[in-house]
Amino acid sequence: MDIKVDPDWWKTMFDEVYLLTDARSICDEEITRREVDIIFELLPILPEHRILDLCGGHGRHSLELCARGFTGCAFVDYSQYLTDYAIRRAAEYNYHMDFIRADARSTGLPPDSFDHVLIMGNSLGYIREPAADRQILAEAMRVLHSGGRILIDVADGAAVKNSFSPNAWHEVGRDIVVCRQRKMEENTIYAREIVLSRQKGLIRDRTYSIRLYESKTVGALLEEAGFKRVKVHTDFSPHRRRGDYGFMSHRMLAVGQKV
């Protein structure tokens, strides 16, 4: 099975269809609350801290932080659709935070301006060039002040490989069916995603690829970026039900500090 992938797939994939296909993980408020709970377990977050939600998607972690009373949140994502979605949701609840649409490798934010940087939801490994993830972490290092911490949430590559299935499908409500074909080559998974509507027919037929990290490699990535006191926590999943949740099934949480 040959799956050809446009190296710039990540620039256009994250839209309203993405919110449908991954809704079981990213649109479940209880799952988001569990993920934010673990953030508080791993980071010494105080109410006055400035927090950057880098690669923030549709803002679910930032919005949950705001719901818990944090007023120093900032959000960055490349997707115009998801950024606009996050802005609308924040306006609905009258949450005040900074929204920036930018490449995570170059946010334009001032240096030494955040206490914590979060990279949640398996947001590394999208860009084909291996140096891209190092550049994202270098940007996180730049915007953190001395003593600030980073938390990365990525798929556990070892667990993904052990449970790898080339085919998966699930239903979204009564109308949508999501089918995925996957191929693994070394540390990269190539996937074709077909989204069908029982009423409208074919909605999406796209391909994408994601580079996997294991505990040693994600720890080394943080250390190469200059982070100290790196700790990697494996075997994390916010899901309570069994199922194939793709890259969201088995996760690692890695923490490092700028000193």
ZADO-1210 file (C-alpha; in nm, 4 decimals, padded with zeros to 6 digits):
<atoms>
<atom x="00.0000" y="00.0000" z="00.0000" code="MET" pos="1"/>
<atom x="00.1509" y="00.3280" z="-00.1164" code="ASP" pos="2"/>
<atom x="00.0350" y="00.6444" z="00.0602" code="ILE" pos="3"/>
<atom x="00.1697" y="00.9637" z="-00.0933" code="LYS" pos="4"/>
<atom x="00.1669" y="01.2637" z="00.1362" code="VAL" pos="5"/>
<atom x="00.1985" y="01.6339" z="00.0571" code="ASP" pos="6"/>
<atom x="00.4681" y="01.7628" z="00.2973" code="PRO" pos="7"/>
<atom x="00.2518" y="02.0706" z="00.3635" code="ASP" pos="8"/>
<atom x="-00.0597" y="01.8698" z="00.4554" code="TRP" pos="9"/>
<atom x="-00.0657" y="02.0226" z="00.8050" code="TRP" pos="10"/>
<atom x="-00.1287" y="02.3703" z="00.6643" code="LYS" pos="11"/>
<atom x="-00.4808" y="02.2857" z="00.5439" code="THR" pos="12"/>
<atom x="-00.5921" y="01.9706" z="00.7311" code="MET" pos="13"/>
<atom x="-00.7102" y="02.1310" z="01.0530" code="PHE" pos="14"/>
<atom x="-01.0556" y="02.2629" z="00.9765" code="ASP" pos="15"/>
<atom x="-01.4206" y="02.1871" z="01.0553" code="GLU" pos="16"/>
<atom x="-01.3845" y="01.8288" z="00.9255" code="VAL" pos="17"/>
<atom x="-01.0935" y="01.7697" z="01.1639" code="TYR" pos="18"/>
<atom x="-01.3204" y="01.8676" z="01.4518" code="LEU" pos="19"/>
<atom x="-01.5581" y="01.5943" z="01.3355" code="LEU" pos="20"/>
<atom x="-01.3063" y="01.3169" z="01.2721" code="THR" pos="21"/>
<atom x="-01.1241" y="01.3640" z="01.6039" code="ASP" pos="22"/>
<atom x="-01.4264" y="01.4679" z="01.8088" code="ALA" pos="23"/>
<atom x="-01.4016" y="01.1640" z="02.0398" code="ARG" pos="24"/>
<atom x="-01.0747" y="01.3039" z="02.1753" code="SER" pos="25"/>
<atom x="-01.0646" y="01.6764" z="02.1134" code="ILE" pos="26"/>
<atom x="-01.4298" y="01.7766" z="02.1553" code="CYS" pos="27"/>
<atom x="-01.4962" y="01.5827" z="02.4740" code="ASP" pos="28"/>
<atom x="-01.4913" y="01.8339" z="02.7582" code="GLU" pos="29"/>
<atom x="-01.4348" y="01.5651" z="03.0216" code="GLU" pos="30"/>
<atom x="-01.1215" y="01.4462" z="02.8422" code="ILE" pos="31"/>
<atom x="-00.9956" y="01.8040" z="02.8223" code="THR" pos="32"/>
<atom x="-01.0533" y="01.8475" z="03.1950" code="ARG" pos="33"/>
<atom x="-00.8549" y="01.5310" z="03.2680" code="ARG" pos="34"/>
<atom x="-00.5699" y="01.6548" z="03.0515" code="GLU" pos="35"/>
<atom x="-00.5640" y="01.9903" z="03.2287" code="VAL" pos="36"/>
<atom x="-00.5728" y="01.8090" z="03.5633" code="ASP" pos="37"/>
<atom x="-00.2521" y="01.6239" z="03.4684" code="ILE" pos="38"/>
<atom x="-00.0938" y="01.9530" z="03.3606" code="ILE" pos="39"/>
<atom x="-00.1497" y="02.0819" z="03.7140" code="PHE" pos="40"/>
<atom x="00.0025" y="01.7650" z="03.8564" code="GLU" pos="41"/>
<atom x="00.3204" y="01.8039" z="03.6528" code="LEU" pos="42"/>
<atom x="00.3707" y="02.1816" z="03.6496" code="LEU" pos="43"/>
<atom x="00.3828" y="02.4229" z="03.9450" code="PRO" pos="44"/>
<atom x="00.1230" y="02.6586" z="03.7974" code="ILE" pos="45"/>
<atom x="00.0164" y="02.9616" z="04.0002" code="LEU" pos="46"/>
<atom x="-00.2816" y="03.1900" z="03.9273" code="PRO" pos="47"/>
<atom x="-00.0571" y="03.4806" z="03.8264" code="GLU" pos="48"/>
<atom x="00.1487" y="03.2775" z="03.5781" code="HIS" pos="49"/>
<atom x="00.1596" y="03.3485" z="03.2053" code="ARG" pos="50"/>
<atom x="00.0822" y="03.0337" z="03.0034" code="ILE" pos="51"/>
<atom x="00.1353" y="02.9870" z="02.6287" code="LEU" pos="52"/>
<atom x="-00.0810" y="02.7258" z="02.4556" code="ASP" pos="53"/>
<atom x="00.1446" y="02.6596" z="02.1558" code="LEU" pos="54"/>
<atom x="-00.0132" y="02.4666" z="01.8657" code="CYS" pos="55"/>
<atom x="-00.3340" y="02.5262" z="02.0579" code="GLY" pos="56"/>
<atom x="-00.5781" y="02.3753" z="01.8065" code="GLY" pos="57"/>
<atom x="-00.9292" y="02.5058" z="01.8721" code="HIS" pos="58"/>
<atom x="-00.8272" y="02.6360" z="02.2132" code="GLY" pos="59"/>
<atom x="-00.9743" y="02.3678" z="02.4359" code="ARG" pos="60"/>
<atom x="-00.6905" y="02.3695" z="02.6915" code="HIS" pos="61"/>
<atom x="-00.6686" y="02.7491" z="02.6990" code="SER" pos="62"/>
<atom x="-01.0440" y="02.7753" z="02.7444" code="LEU" pos="63"/>
<atom x="-01.0376" y="02.5241" z="03.0283" code="GLU" pos="64"/>
<atom x="-00.7599" y="02.7200" z="03.1975" code="LEU" pos="65"/>
<atom x="-00.9682" y="03.0354" z="03.1636" code="CYS" pos="66"/>
<atom x="-01.2669" y="02.8493" z="03.3096" code="ALA" pos="67"/>
<atom x="-01.0501" y="02.7744" z="03.6125" code="ARG" pos="68"/>
<atom x="-00.9768" y="03.1411" z="03.6614" code="GLY" pos="69"/>
<atom x="-00.6461" y="03.1881" z="03.4811" code="PHE" pos="70"/>
<atom x="-00.6196" y="03.5253" z="03.3092" code="THR" pos="71"/>
<atom x="-00.2639" y="03.5077" z="03.1744" code="GLY" pos="72"/>
<atom x="-00.3186" y="03.2690" z="02.8815" code="CYS" pos="73"/>
<atom x="-00.2025" y="03.3152" z="02.5238" code="ALA" pos="74"/>
<atom x="-00.2854" y="03.0950" z="02.2261" code="PHE" pos="75"/>
<atom x="-00.0931" y="03.0249" z="01.9052" code="VAL" pos="76"/>
<atom x="-00.1970" y="02.8026" z="01.6154" code="ASP" pos="77"/>
<atom x="-00.1334" y="02.7973" z="01.2403" code="TYR" pos="78"/>
<atom x="-00.4884" y="02.7057" z="01.1348" code="SER" pos="79"/>
<atom x="-00.7019" y="03.0093" z="01.0586" code="GLN" pos="80"/>
<atom x="-01.0201" y="02.8060" z="01.1054" code="TYR" pos="81"/>
<atom x="-00.9227" y="02.6736" z="01.4476" code="LEU" pos="82"/>
<atom x="-00.7934" y="03.0121" z="01.5615" code="THR" pos="83"/>
<atom x="-01.1208" y="03.1789" z="01.4628" code="ASP" pos="84"/>
<atom x="-01.3128" y="02.8997" z="01.6378" code="TYR" pos="85"/>
<atom x="-01.1160" y="02.9534" z="01.9589" code="ALA" pos="86"/>
<atom x="-01.1761" y="03.3286" z="01.9425" code="ILE" pos="87"/>
<atom x="-01.5522" y="03.2757" z="01.9069" code="ARG" pos="88"/>
<atom x="-01.5628" y="03.0323" z="02.1986" code="ARG" pos="89"/>
<atom x="-01.3671" y="03.2704" z="02.4209" code="ALA" pos="90"/>
<atom x="-01.6038" y="03.5534" z="02.3311" code="ALA" pos="91"/>
<atom x="-01.9044" y="03.3379" z="02.4249" code="GLU" pos="92"/>
<atom x="-01.7694" y="03.3004" z="02.7783" code="TYR" pos="93"/>
<atom x="-01.6156" y="03.6480" z="02.7974" code="ASN" pos="94"/>
<atom x="-01.2674" y="03.5031" z="02.8450" code="TYR" pos="95"/>
<atom x="-00.9824" y="03.7442" z="02.7808" code="HIS" pos="96"/>
<atom x="-00.6682" y="03.6004" z="02.6249" code="MET" pos="97"/>
<atom x="-00.4271" y="03.6703" z="02.3412" code="ASP" pos="98"/>
<atom x="-00.4911" y="03.4879" z="02.0131" code="PHE" pos="99"/>
<atom x="-00.2173" y="03.4652" z="01.7521" code="ILE" pos="100"/>
<atom x="-00.2208" y="03.2821" z="01.4209" code="ARG" pos="101"/>
<atom x="00.1394" y="03.1890" z="01.3486" code="ALA" pos="102"/>
<atom x="00.3823" y="02.9115" z="01.2676" code="ASP" pos="103"/>
<atom x="00.4948" y="02.7618" z="01.5996" code="ALA" pos="104"/>
<atom x="00.8561" y="02.7966" z="01.4860" code="ARG" pos="105"/>
<atom x="00.8249" y="03.1755" z="01.4791" code="SER" pos="106"/>
<atom x="00.5451" y="03.3177" z="01.6932" code="THR" pos="107"/>
<atom x="00.6557" y="03.6812" z="01.7031" code="GLY" pos="108"/>
<atom x="00.6008" y="03.6861" z="02.0790" code="LEU" pos="109"/>
<atom x="00.8500" y="03.8749" z="02.2977" code="PRO" pos="110"/>
<atom x="01.1297" y="03.6759" z="02.4618" code="PRO" pos="111"/>
<atom x="01.1278" y="03.5749" z="02.8289" code="ASP" pos="112"/>
<atom x="00.7549" y="03.6417" z="02.8605" code="SER" pos="113"/>
<atom x="00.5955" y="03.3149" z="02.9820" code="PHE" pos="114"/>
<atom x="00.6106" y="03.0953" z="03.2890" code="ASP" pos="115"/>
<atom x="00.4909" y="02.7835" z="03.1054" code="HIS" pos="116"/>
<atom x="00.4576" y="02.6617" z="02.7474" code="VAL" pos="117"/>
<atom x="00.2137" y="02.3807" z="02.6675" code="LEU" pos="118"/>
<atom x="00.2317" y="02.1752" z="02.3469" code="ILE" pos="119"/>
<atom x="-00.0674" y="01.9451" z="02.3809" code="MET" pos="120"/>
<atom x="-00.2577" y="01.7029" z="02.1596" code="GLY" pos="121"/>
<atom x="00.0348" y="01.5373" z="01.9786" code="ASN" pos="122"/>
<atom x="00.1352" y="01.8504" z="01.7886" code="SER" pos="123"/>
<atom x="00.4947" y="01.7540" z="01.7070" code="LEU" pos="124"/>
<atom x="00.6064" y="01.5427" z="01.4146" code="GLY" pos="125"/>
<atom x="00.3793" y="01.6973" z="01.1518" code="TYR" pos="126"/>
<atom x="00.6424" y="01.8820" z="00.9490" code="ILE" pos="127"/>
<atom x="00.8555" y="01.6516" z="00.7378" code="ARG" pos="128"/>
<atom x="01.1915" y="01.8114" z="00.8161" code="GLU" pos="129"/>
<atom x="01.3258" y="01.6679" z="01.1462" code="PRO" pos="130"/>
<atom x="01.4701" y="02.0084" z="01.2339" code="ALA" pos="131"/>
<atom x="01.1192" y="02.1568" z="01.2499" code="ALA" pos="132"/>
<atom x="01.0399" y="02.0110" z="01.5907" code="ASP" pos="133"/>
<atom x="01.3721" y="02.1366" z="01.7264" code="ARG" pos="134"/>
<atom x="01.2818" y="02.4811" z="01.5940" code="GLN" pos="135"/>
<atom x="00.9445" y="02.4686" z="01.7709" code="ILE" pos="136"/>
<atom x="01.1166" y="02.3815" z="02.0979" code="LEU" pos="137"/>
<atom x="01.3762" y="02.6532" z="02.0384" code="ALA" pos="138"/>
<atom x="01.0902" y="02.9025" z="02.0055" code="GLU" pos="139"/>
<atom x="00.9384" y="02.7719" z="02.3277" code="ALA" pos="140"/>
<atom x="01.2752" y="02.8174" z="02.4981" code="MET" pos="141"/>
<atom x="01.3001" y="03.1726" z="02.3650" code="ARG" pos="142"/>
<atom x="00.9622" y="03.2879" z="02.4974" code="VAL" pos="143"/>
<atom x="01.0054" y="03.1257" z="02.8411" code="LEU" pos="144"/>
<atom x="01.1725" y="03.3239" z="03.1130" code="HIS" pos="145"/>
<atom x="01.4429" y="03.1705" z="03.3286" code="SER" pos="146"/>
<atom x="01.2910" y="02.9010" z="03.5482" code="GLY" pos="147"/>
<atom x="00.9949" y="02.8553" z="03.3144" code="GLY" pos="148"/>
<atom x="00.8757" y="02.5109" z="03.2153" code="ARG" pos="149"/>
<atom x="00.7551" y="02.3332" z="02.9051" code="ILE" pos="150"/>
<atom x="00.5120" y="02.0408" z="02.8899" code="LEU" pos="151"/>
<atom x="00.4820" y="01.8305" z="02.5738" code="ILE" pos="152"/>
<atom x="00.2005" y="01.5817" z="02.5126" code="ASP" pos="153"/>
<atom x="00.2848" y="01.3409" z="02.2274" code="VAL" pos="154"/>
<atom x="00.1973" y="00.9921" z="02.1144" code="ALA" pos="155"/>
<atom x="00.4037" y="00.7196" z="02.2803" code="ASP" pos="156"/>
<atom x="00.5822" y="00.5806" z="01.9742" code="GLY" pos="157"/>
<atom x="00.6708" y="00.2503" z="02.1379" code="ALA" pos="158"/>
<atom x="00.3084" y="00.1865" z="02.2383" code="ALA" pos="159"/>
<atom x="00.1802" y="00.2929" z="01.8948" code="VAL" pos="160"/>
<atom x="00.4147" y="00.0458" z="01.7263" code="LYS" pos="161"/>
<atom x="00.3166" y="-00.2370" z="01.9609" code="ASN" pos="162"/>
<atom x="-00.0535" y="-00.1878" z="01.8942" code="SER" pos="163"/>
<atom x="-00.0283" y="-00.0751" z="01.5321" code="PHE" pos="164"/>
<atom x="-00.3228" y="-00.1553" z="01.3070" code="SER" pos="165"/>
<atom x="-00.3160" y="-00.0719" z="00.9345" code="PRO" pos="166"/>
<atom x="-00.6910" y="-00.0133" z="00.9223" code="ASN" pos="167"/>
<atom x="-00.9345" y="00.1604" z="01.1550" code="ALA" pos="168"/>
<atom x="-01.2788" y="00.3154" z="01.1359" code="TRP" pos="169"/>
<atom x="-01.5328" y="00.4763" z="01.3646" code="HIS" pos="170"/>
<atom x="-01.8669" y="00.6531" z="01.3427" code="GLU" pos="171"/>
<atom x="-01.9456" y="01.0092" z="01.4428" code="VAL" pos="172"/>
<atom x="-02.3121" y="01.0292" z="01.5329" code="GLY" pos="173"/>
<atom x="-02.5516" y="00.8675" z="01.2877" code="ARG" pos="174"/>
<atom x="-02.4195" y="01.0335" z="00.9724" code="ASP" pos="175"/>
<atom x="-02.0371" y="01.0340" z="00.9601" code="ILE" pos="176"/>
<atom x="-01.8020" y="00.7400" z="00.9095" code="VAL" pos="177"/>
<atom x="-01.4255" y="00.7914" z="00.9377" code="VAL" pos="178"/>
<atom x="-01.1980" y="00.5310" z="00.7740" code="CYS" pos="179"/>
<atom x="-00.8203" y="00.5309" z="00.8030" code="ARG" pos="180"/>
<atom x="-00.5538" y="00.3275" z="00.6252" code="GLN" pos="181"/>
<atom x="-00.2064" y="00.3402" z="00.7791" code="ARG" pos="182"/>
<atom x="00.1452" y="00.2392" z="00.6862" code="LYS" pos="183"/>
<atom x="00.4462" y="00.2505" z="00.9154" code="MET" pos="184"/>
<atom x="00.8000" y="00.3137" z="00.7932" code="GLU" pos="185"/>
<atom x="01.0627" y="00.3283" z="01.0686" code="GLU" pos="186"/>
<atom x="00.9469" y="00.6131" z="01.2964" code="ASN" pos="187"/>
<atom x="00.6859" y="00.7642" z="01.0644" code="THR" pos="188"/>
<atom x="00.3235" y="00.6676" z="01.0102" code="ILE" pos="189"/>
<atom x="00.1608" y="00.7530" z="00.6782" code="TYR" pos="190"/>
<atom x="-00.2171" y="00.7591" z="00.6755" code="ALA" pos="191"/>
<atom x="-00.5059" y="00.8039" z="00.4364" code="ARG" pos="192"/>
<atom x="-00.8256" y="00.9370" z="00.5903" code="GLU" pos="193"/>
<atom x="-01.1607" y="00.8970" z="00.4160" code="ILE" pos="194"/>
<atom x="-01.4612" y="01.0700" z="00.5688" code="VAL" pos="195"/>
<atom x="-01.8054" y="00.9711" z="00.4462" code="LEU" pos="196"/>
<atom x="-02.1494" y="01.1141" z="00.5137" code="SER" pos="197"/>
<atom x="-02.4491" y="00.8842" z="00.4760" code="ARG" pos="198"/>
<atom x="-02.6444" y="01.1847" z="00.3495" code="GLN" pos="199"/>
<atom x="-02.3857" y="01.3781" z="00.1455" code="LYS" pos="200"/>
<atom x="-02.1358" y="01.1116" z="00.0365" code="GLY" pos="201"/>
<atom x="-01.7604" y="01.1715" z="00.0349" code="LEU" pos="202"/>
<atom x="-01.6520" y="01.4636" z="00.2562" code="ILE" pos="203"/>
<atom x="-01.2764" y="01.4119" z="00.2702" code="ARG" pos="204"/>
<atom x="-01.0064" y="01.1935" z="00.1172" code="ASP" pos="205"/>
<atom x="-00.6717" y="01.3184" z="00.2447" code="ARG" pos="206"/>
<atom x="-00.3325" y="01.1825" z="00.3451" code="THR" pos="207"/>
<atom x="-00.0983" y="01.2872" z="00.6226" code="TYR" pos="208"/>
<atom x="00.2089" y="01.1671" z="00.8088" code="SER" pos="209"/>
<atom x="00.3351" y="01.1940" z="01.1648" code="ILE" pos="210"/>
<atom x="00.6808" y="01.1259" z="01.3023" code="ARG" pos="211"/>
<atom x="00.6767" y="00.9205" z="01.6216" code="LEU" pos="212"/>
<atom x="00.8857" y="00.9728" z="01.9327" code="TYR" pos="213"/>
<atom x="00.9713" y="00.7311" z="02.2090" code="GLU" pos="214"/>
<atom x="01.0576" y="00.8250" z="02.5658" code="SER" pos="215"/>
<atom x="01.4317" y="00.8478" z="02.5004" code="LYS" pos="216"/>
<atom x="01.4002" y="01.0441" z="02.1787" code="THR" pos="217"/>
<atom x="01.1502" y="01.2981" z="02.3102" code="VAL" pos="218"/>
<atom x="01.3681" y="01.3481" z="02.6178" code="GLY" pos="219"/>
<atom x="01.6741" y="01.3950" z="02.3977" code="ALA" pos="220"/>
<atom x="01.4805" y="01.6436" z="02.1832" code="LEU" pos="221"/>
<atom x="01.4106" y="01.8606" z="02.4863" code="LEU" pos="222"/>
<atom x="01.7694" y="01.8392" z="02.6049" code="GLU" pos="223"/>
<atom x="01.9007" y="01.9345" z="02.2599" code="GLU" pos="224"/>
<atom x="01.6811" y="02.2452" z="02.2797" code="ALA" pos="225"/>
<atom x="01.8541" y="02.3373" z="02.6060" code="GLY" pos="226"/>
<atom x="01.5935" y="02.2261" z="02.8587" code="PHE" pos="227"/>
<atom x="01.7127" y="02.0844" z="03.1897" code="LYS" pos="228"/>
<atom x="01.5570" y="01.8577" z="03.4527" code="ARG" pos="229"/>
<atom x="01.3759" y="01.6686" z="03.1764" code="VAL" pos="230"/>
<atom x="01.1296" y="01.4027" z="03.2870" code="LYS" pos="231"/>
<atom x="00.9182" y="01.1825" z="03.0605" code="VAL" pos="232"/>
<atom x="00.5984" y="01.0184" z="03.1841" code="HIS" pos="233"/>
<atom x="00.4667" y="00.7302" z="02.9714" code="THR" pos="234"/>
<atom x="00.1464" y="00.5299" z="02.9491" code="ASP" pos="235"/>
<atom x="-00.0917" y="00.8247" z="02.9775" code="PHE" pos="236"/>
<atom x="-00.4390" y="00.8178" z="02.8243" code="SER" pos="237"/>
<atom x="-00.7384" y="01.0339" z="02.9184" code="PRO" pos="238"/>
<atom x="-00.9757" y="00.7864" z="02.7534" code="HIS" pos="239"/>
<atom x="-01.1825" y="00.5610" z="02.9775" code="ARG" pos="240"/>
<atom x="-01.3316" y="00.3467" z="02.7009" code="ARG" pos="241"/>
<atom x="-01.1458" y="00.0978" z="02.4869" code="ARG" pos="242"/>
<atom x="-01.1036" y="00.1789" z="02.1207" code="GLY" pos="243"/>
<atom x="-00.8667" y="00.2860" z="01.8481" code="ASP" pos="244"/>
<atom x="-00.8180" y="00.6576" z="01.9030" code="TYR" pos="245"/>
<atom x="-00.5239" y="00.6751" z="01.6641" code="GLY" pos="246"/>
<atom x="-00.2378" y="00.8846" z="01.7948" code="PHE" pos="247"/>
<atom x="-00.4448" y="00.9894" z="02.0968" code="MET" pos="248"/>
<atom x="-00.4656" y="00.6382" z="02.2470" code="SER" pos="249"/>
<atom x="-00.1215" y="00.6078" z="02.4094" code="HIS" pos="250"/>
<atom x="00.0572" y="00.9271" z="02.5072" code="ARG" pos="251"/>
<atom x="00.3690" y="01.0568" z="02.6778" code="MET" pos="252"/>
<atom x="00.4062" y="01.3738" z="02.8802" code="LEU" pos="253"/>
<atom x="00.7511" y="01.5309" z="02.8837" code="ALA" pos="254"/>
<atom x="00.8494" y="01.8215" z="03.1102" code="VAL" pos="255"/>
<atom x="01.1612" y="02.0377" z="03.0987" code="GLY" pos="256"/>
<atom x="01.2814" y="02.3624" z="03.2532" code="GLN" pos="257"/>
<atom x="01.4703" y="02.6641" z="03.1232" code="LYS" pos="258"/>
<atom x="01.7463" y="02.7462" z="03.3684" code="VAL" pos="259"/>
</atoms>
